[in-house]
Amino acid sequence: VINGKRKQRDVCKVCVTFLMGTKKLYKYVDNNPIINMLPVDVCNNPAVISENDNVVSINSCVQIDLMGQVVSASIGEYQFSGVGGQPSLTRGATMAPDRKGKGIIAMTASVPDFSGKLVSKITPFIAHGAEVSMTREDVSYVVTEFGIAKLKGKSLEDRARELIAIADPKFQDELIEEYEKRFKKRFH
C-alpha cells in the first residue's frame, strides 16, 4: 500500500533513516529499490518533508496536558527514550505549501503505571521533571479510543475541552475539576 506514487519528492520511494524488526522485514528491504535509506538530517528535516503535499505524521506519546503539550521521551524525571523525529516530522507535515498536512498524536487514553495502577495519559499538568517533546502549537489532532480532539488554532480553554472529551471517562471528573479551577467557569 505504501508506494510513494503521490509524493512530489522521492517519488515511488519509501524514505527511512533506520529500520528495526524481523528477518522478514530485513529480507524485504534488502536491495529493494523502493526503500531509500537517508541520513537523519535529510529524512527528518521539516523543510524536506514539507516538499510533499498531504503528509500525515502519526506519533504516540506518554502524556499530554490540558494545553496540548506532548511528553514522549520521559515519565516524569525517568528518561526512557529519545524524541526521535516526532517534532520534525510533525512540523514538516504541516508546513507543506498545500497546507493539508496533519500532525496526529494517537494514544490510549489511560495506561497502567509501573505499579499496575491505571493512570490517565491526559493530565492537568505534565509530570514533574518530564520533558516536553512537542509544544502545543505543533499538535493538530489527538486521537484516543474515545474520539478525536482537534487542537490546531484553538484557545487554551477549547483545547482543554477537546482533550477532556477524549479522556478515559474514569478520569474526566478530575480533569473537569481542574478545567473549572483554571478557567473559572463551569465545564457544562
QUINORLIN-V750719 format. One record per pair of residues at least 12 apart in sequence whose C-alpha atoms are under 6 Angstrom apart, sorted by the first residue. I is the first residue (numbers start at 1). J is the second residue. D is the distance in Angstrom with one decimal. If there is no record, write none. Layout:
[[I | J | D] [I | J | D]]
This chain:
[[7 | 52 | 5.6] [8 | 52 | 5.1] [13 | 34 | 4.7] [13 | 35 | 5.8] [14 | 34 | 5.9] [14 | 35 | 5.0] [14 | 36 | 5.8] [15 | 36 | 4.7] [15 | 37 | 5.9] [16 | 37 | 5.1] [16 | 38 | 6.0] [17 | 37 | 5.6] [17 | 38 | 5.2] [17 | 39 | 5.7] [17 | 40 | 5.5] [44 | 85 | 5.7] [44 | 88 | 5.8] [46 | 88 | 5.3] [46 | 91 | 5.9] [46 | 92 | 3.8] [49 | 92 | 4.9] [50 | 92 | 4.7] [50 | 93 | 5.8] [50 | 95 | 5.3] [50 | 96 | 4.1] [53 | 96 | 5.8] [53 | 98 | 5.9] [54 | 100 | 5.0] [54 | 101 | 4.5] [55 | 93 | 4.8] [55 | 101 | 4.6] [56 | 93 | 5.9] [56 | 101 | 5.5] [56 | 102 | 4.8] [57 | 90 | 5.4] [57 | 103 | 4.9] [57 | 104 | 6.0] [58 | 104 | 4.8] [58 | 105 | 5.9] [59 | 105 | 5.0] [60 | 105 | 5.1] [60 | 106 | 5.1] [60 | 107 | 5.4] [63 | 121 | 4.6] [63 | 122 | 6.0] [64 | 122 | 5.1] [65 | 122 | 5.6] [65 | 123 | 4.7] [65 | 124 | 5.3] [65 | 125 | 5.0] [65 | 126 | 5.6] [66 | 124 | 5.3] [66 | 160 | 4.7] [67 | 156 | 5.7] [68 | 136 | 4.6] [69 | 135 | 5.0] [69 | 136 | 4.6] [70 | 132 | 5.7] [70 | 133 | 5.6] [70 | 134 | 5.0] [71 | 131 | 6.0] [71 | 132 | 4.8] [71 | 133 | 5.1] [72 | 133 | 5.8] [74 | 130 | 5.7] [76 | 127 | 4.9] [76 | 128 | 5.4] [76 | 129 | 4.9] [76 | 130 | 4.2] [77 | 129 | 4.4] [77 | 130 | 5.4] [87 | 134 | 5.8] [90 | 103 | 4.9] [103 | 139 | 5.8] [103 | 140 | 5.2] [104 | 141 | 4.8] [104 | 142 | 5.7] [105 | 142 | 4.7] [106 | 142 | 5.9] [106 | 143 | 4.7] [107 | 144 | 5.3] [108 | 144 | 5.2] [109 | 121 | 5.5] [109 | 144 | 5.5] [109 | 167 | 5.3] [109 | 168 | 5.2] [140 | 152 | 4.5] [146 | 166 | 4.8] [147 | 166 | 5.2] [149 | 162 | 5.0] [149 | 163 | 5.8]]
